[in-house]
Amino acid sequence: EGQLVESGGVVVQPGGSLRLSCAASGFTHYDYTMHWIRQAPGKGLEWVSLITWDDRGTYYADSVKGRFTISRDTSKSSLYLQMNSLRTEDTALYYCALGVVGMDVWGQGTTVTVS
Amino acid sequence: QSALTQPASVSGSPGQSITISCSGTSSDIGGFNYVSWYQQHPGKAPKVIIYEVSNRPSGVSYRFSGSKSGSTAFLIISGLRAEDEADYYCSSYTTTNTQVFGAGTKVTVL
């Protein structure tokens, strides 16, 4: 059964940068759309970004556009989120997820604290 | 990218059925059949329980069902059980090739 494992979450100062990673394993193929979603402490889910199954399209929430960049390695089994110009409001548990269109399989998340 | 609208809380007694609504616009729910529902227990990652409006992934109880009318989607939980107490979120694909979530609904089993 496929699984996703996020890593890279740390404590960082406002204005700093960070790169999150998500390793996918156990799937029969990796031609899926992959997403980053975040959840601030005690709050709901916020969709952050996606990369299409063919890597031709990347899309972002207005709250992170111009600051975050989503990418994937050539094998498509690793997903990244480069986060620049971090703000205190970016503090959250960051999940990666994959699916045909939606978010069908989720990882357990990695915590980013901007303080 | 306005969030979809969900009730903050819904409650019911064991065995009852409850319905959670998720209201959007023609730019999201009304324009596509790509609505999903997620269940999140405290301290756990979300788990998809309905995808593409009404499809249930393997292993998800038949007690969960989904539907859509216009720009509003619905999650129905029948035969409510104590383990159904959790937060529930809807999501939809949008005309700008993004995804949007609802603010979440806390389900309480009385």
Interface residues (C-beta under 8 A of the other chain):
Chain A: H35 I37 G44 L45 E46 W47 L50 G57 Y59 Y60 A61 D62 Y95 G99 V101 G102 M103 D104 V105 W106 G107 Q108 G109
Chain B: Q1 A3 Y34 S36 Y38 Q40 A45 P46 K47 V48 Y51 E52 P57 D87 Y89 S91 Y93 T96 N97 T98 Q99 V100 F101 G102 A103 G104
